[in-house]
C-alpha cells in the first residue's frame, strides 16, 4: 500500500488530547488511515509527497443530525416566518405529502445532492434521518435510501402524528410494524419529544421499542420549550439529546453527569428566527459534551454549511472558535458513539479538511467565506474531485 506524506501544514489541529495542535506539521497516510503525525522535520519517508502550502488542517466535520430524505421544499413557509409567522412542529406535514408521492429516484437524487453539499462544506461523516413518510412503506423506503449514502441511519417515524390519525394507534404503529420494517436498515431510533409532537410517555414507548431491536437512541429534545426530552434521553442512555435550546438547571446537570451528548443546532434558531439560541457556554462550563450539527431539513434549517454553524456558535452561543471546531468534529463523533473519526491520530480514519486560512479561527472570523480548500475522506482527496 502506498504511503502518502502531506507536508507544509501551517497548523494541524488534531483534536486528539495528546497530540493537540502542531505547527509546521506533517501527516502520513497509509490507505484509509492515519499512520503518523508530527513535526515536518521529523517526518518519515513516504512513497508520495504532497505540499499543503502552509494551510490549516483539521479533522473532517461530523454532522450528527441531518434530515436529507424528502421531496419538495418549504420556501413559502420560510418567507411567511420571516414576516412573523411563528415556527411550530406541524409544518412537517407539508413535506410528508411530497415525500409520500415521490418515487425512490427523486428521494435518492435529493440525498445525493445534499450529501455532496455537505462534503464540499467539509463534512466527511453524516447521520441521516427518515421522518417524512410517517407510514410504513415510505419510512422503509426512506431508511433504505439513506443507507445508500451513510451507515449512520436513523429511524424517525415519531416525527409528528399524521393528521386524522389516532395518537395511540400511531404510537403503536411506530413502535410495532413500522419499526419492524425499518430497524434492519437503521442504526438509530429517534423521537421528536416536543409540544405538538410526542410527549414523554409516547417517546419512551418508541425509544424502548427501538432499543429492544438493537437500535441506539437519540432524542429531539427541548427545542421549543422546557420539557421531558433531555431527562428522557439521559434516563435511556441515548447517544444524544438534540436542540437543547430550553434547559433547566436539572437538565444541564443531567447532561453533564451522563454520556449523552448535547447536540446543538444553531442553524435552526437562525432559520426560524428563534428568540434565543442554546446556551452552549452553560453546558460546557458544567462539563457536558457538546456537538454541533447542521440539522439540514426543508423546514427549519435548509442549510448544509457546518462552517456557518460554527460561526453562529461562536457569535451567538458564546463558544470559543476552538470549542466550536471541537464540537463539530470530535463532539459529533461522540454523538454517534464513534472513536474512529473526528480526530487525527495514528490508526484513525484519514478524514480531514484543508482550510485556506492560517487558523481554524477564520471559520468564525470570516463567516460566509469559502475557506474549504480540500476535503480528504478515507485517505483520498475528494474535494476538489
VOGU-824309 format. One line per field, with one value per residue (C-alpha): residue number from 1; residue in one letter; x, y, z. Coordinates in steps of 0.5 Angstrom, whole numbers. Layout:
! residues N
num: (NUM ...)
residu: (A ...)
xx: (X ...)
yy: (Y ...)
zz: (Z ...)
This chain:
! residues 385
num: (1 2 3 4 5 6 7 8 9 10 11 12 13 14 15 16 17 18 19 20 21 22 23 24 25 26 27 28 29 30 31 32 33 34 35 36 37 38 39 40 41 42 43 44 45 46 47 48 49 50 51 52 53 54 55 56 57 58 59 60 61 62 63 64 65 66 67 68 69 70 71 72 73 74 75 76 77 78 79 80 81 82 83 84 85 86 87 88 89 90 91 92 93 94 95 96 97 98 99 100 101 102 103 104 105 106 107 108 109 110 111 112 113 114 115 116 117 118 119 120 121 122 123 124 125 126 127 128 129 130 131 132 133 134 135 136 137 138 139 140 141 142 143 144 145 146 147 148 149 150 151 152 153 154 155 156 157 158 159 160 161 162 163 164 165 166 167 168 169 170 171 172 173 174 175 176 177 178 179 180 181 182 183 184 185 186 187 188 189 190 191 192 193 194 195 196 197 198 199 200 201 202 203 204 205 206 207 208 209 210 211 212 213 214 215 216 217 218 219 220 221 222 223 224 225 226 227 228 229 230 231 232 233 234 235 236 237 238 239 240 241 242 243 244 245 246 247 248 249 250 251 252 253 254 255 256 257 258 259 260 261 262 263 264 265 266 267 268 269 270 271 272 273 274 275 276 277 278 279 280 281 282 283 284 285 286 287 288 289 290 291 292 293 294 295 296 297 298 299 300 301 302 303 304 305 306 307 308 309 310 311 312 313 314 315 316 317 318 319 320 321 322 323 324 325 326 327 328 329 330 331 332 333 334 335 336 337 338 339 340 341 342 343 344 345 346 347 348 349 350 351 352 353 354 355 356 357 358 359 360 361 362 363 364 365 366 367 368 369 370 371 372 373 374 375 376 377 378 379 380 381 382 383 384 385)
residu: (X X X X X X X X X X X X X X X X X X X X X X X X X X X X X X X X X X X X X X X X X X X X X X X X X X X X X X X X X X X X X X X X X X X X X X X X X X X X X X X X X X X X X X X X X X X X X X X X X X X X X X X X X X X X X X X X X X X X X X X X X X X X X X X X X X X X X X X X X X X X X X X X X X X X X X X X X X X X X X X X X X X X X X X X X X X X X X X X X X X X X X X X X X X X X X X X X X X X X X X X X X X X X X X X X X X X X X X X X X X X X X X X X X X X X X X X X X X X X X X X X X X X X X X X X X X X X X X X X X X X X X X X X X X X X X X X X X X X X X X X X X X X X X X X X X X X X X X X X X X X X X X X X X X X X X X X X X X X X X X X X X X X X X X X X X X X X X X X X X X X X X X X X X X X X X X X X X X X X X X X X X X X X X X X X X X X X X X X X X X X X X X X X)
xx: (0 3 4 3 6 3 8 8 2 2 -3 -5 -11 -11 -17 -13 -12 -5 -2 -6 -4 2 5 10 7 7 2 3 -3 -3 -9 -15 -12 -7 0 4 3 8 13 15 23 21 17 19 20 14 12 8 10 4 5 -1 2 2 -5 -9 -11 -17 -21 -27 -33 -38 -45 -49 -56 -59 -66 -64 -69 -75 -78 -80 -78 -82 -79 -86 -86 -80 -82 -88 -84 -79 -86 -87 -91 -88 -85 -89 -88 -94 -90 -87 -94 -93 -86 -89 -94 -89 -85 -90 -92 -84 -81 -75 -70 -73 -71 -64 -63 -64 -60 -54 -55 -55 -49 -45 -46 -44 -38 -36 -37 -32 -37 -34 -39 -46 -52 -59 -66 -72 -79 -82 -86 -90 -93 -89 -88 -85 -81 -78 -76 -73 -68 -66 -65 -61 -57 -54 -50 -48 -48 -51 -58 -64 -71 -75 -82 -84 -83 -90 -97 -100 -107 -113 -109 -111 -105 -105 -105 -100 -95 -97 -95 -89 -86 -89 -90 -86 -80 -80 -80 -74 -70 -66 -64 -62 -57 -61 -68 -70 -77 -79 -81 -84 -90 -94 -90 -90 -90 -85 -89 -90 -83 -81 -85 -82 -75 -75 -78 -72 -67 -70 -69 -62 -62 -59 -63 -63 -68 -70 -71 -72 -73 -79 -79 -77 -80 -78 -74 -67 -69 -71 -65 -61 -65 -65 -58 -59 -53 -55 -60 -61 -63 -63 -65 -69 -66 -67 -61 -63 -63 -56 -54 -56 -53 -46 -47 -48 -45 -51 -48 -52 -52 -53 -57 -56 -58 -65 -65 -62 -67 -73 -71 -72 -72 -66 -60 -58 -53 -47 -43 -47 -47 -39 -38 -42 -38 -43 -40 -43 -43 -45 -49 -53 -60 -61 -68 -73 -77 -73 -66 -65 -57 -51 -46 -42 -38 -44 -46 -39 -39 -46 -44 -38 -42 -49 -47 -41 -37 -29 -27 -23 -29 -34 -29 -28 -36 -36 -31 -30 -36 -40 -36 -38 -46 -45 -41 -35 -28 -25 -27 -27 -20 -13 -8 -5 -10 -16 -19 -16 -22 -19 -20 -15 -17 -15 -13 -7 -12 -19 -21 -22 -28 -32 -27 -29 -37 -39 -33 -31 -25 -25 -20 -19 -23 -20 -24 -21 -14 -16 -18 -25 -26 -24 -25)
yy: (0 7 12 19 25 31 37 44 44 51 49 42 42 34 35 29 30 28 31 38 43 42 48 47 40 33 28 21 17 9 7 10 11 16 13 18 26 30 36 36 36 29 26 19 18 16 14 20 28 33 40 44 51 53 52 49 42 40 33 33 35 30 32 28 31 32 30 29 24 29 32 39 45 50 56 60 57 61 67 67 66 72 76 74 67 63 56 50 43 42 44 38 35 39 35 29 29 31 25 20 22 22 16 13 16 23 22 19 25 29 26 25 33 35 30 33 40 37 34 41 44 39 34 27 23 25 22 22 21 19 22 25 19 17 11 4 4 11 10 4 7 13 9 4 11 14 7 8 14 13 8 13 12 14 12 18 15 19 26 28 25 25 29 25 19 17 18 12 8 12 11 3 3 7 2 -4 -5 1 -1 -8 -5 0 -3 -8 -1 3 4 9 11 18 22 29 30 37 40 39 32 27 27 24 17 17 18 13 8 9 9 3 -1 1 -1 -7 -8 -6 1 6 12 19 25 31 35 42 46 50 50 46 39 32 31 32 28 22 22 21 16 12 13 16 18 25 30 35 42 43 51 51 48 48 47 40 39 42 37 31 32 34 27 23 20 23 29 36 37 44 46 54 54 52 58 62 60 60 67 64 69 65 60 55 57 53 56 54 47 47 50 45 39 37 34 39 37 42 39 43 40 40 40 43 47 50 49 48 49 44 49 47 53 57 53 54 62 62 58 63 69 67 61 64 58 60 58 52 50 50 47 41 41 40 34 30 32 30 23 22 24 18 14 13 14 13 20 27 27 26 21 14 9 14 15 19 24 32 39 43 51 56 60 61 58 55 61 64 60 64 71 70 68 66 66 59 57 50 49 41 35 28 22 15 18 20 28 28 36 38 32)
zz: (0 -2 4 3 6 7 9 10 14 18 23 25 30 31 37 40 47 47 40 41 36 32 28 22 22 17 16 14 11 10 6 9 16 19 20 23 26 28 26 19 20 24 18 16 8 4 -3 -5 -2 -3 0 3 2 10 10 17 17 22 22 18 21 23 22 27 26 19 15 8 5 3 -3 -5 -1 4 2 2 10 11 7 12 18 16 16 23 23 29 28 30 29 24 18 17 14 8 7 9 3 -2 0 0 -7 -9 -13 -10 -15 -13 -6 -8 -12 -6 -2 -7 -8 0 2 -4 -1 6 3 0 7 10 13 12 16 17 20 16 19 16 19 13 11 17 14 14 6 6 12 10 3 7 11 5 1 7 8 1 3 10 16 21 19 24 24 26 25 31 28 29 29 22 21 22 26 33 37 41 35 31 37 37 29 30 36 32 25 22 27 25 17 19 24 19 15 21 27 31 33 35 37 37 44 44 45 38 37 42 50 55 55 48 47 52 49 42 44 49 43 38 44 44 37 38 36 39 42 40 42 39 46 49 42 43 51 57 57 59 53 56 62 58 54 60 63 57 56 49 45 44 46 40 40 48 47 53 59 67 71 73 65 65 71 68 61 65 69 63 57 53 48 48 40 39 32 31 24 26 31 25 20 25 28 35 40 44 42 46 52 50 55 61 58 57 64 67 64 59 52 46 39 33 27 21 22 15 13 9 14 20 17 10 10 9 12 18 18 18 24 27 26 29 35 37 35 39 43 47 45 43 36 39 42 36 32 37 38 30 30 36 39 33 33 41 39 34 39 34 36 29 26 29 31 27 30 28 27 26 19 15 14 14 12 9 10 6 12 17 23 24 28 21 20 25 24 16 16 9 6 3 6 5 0 0 3 4 6 7 5 -1 -4 -6 -6 -11 -14)
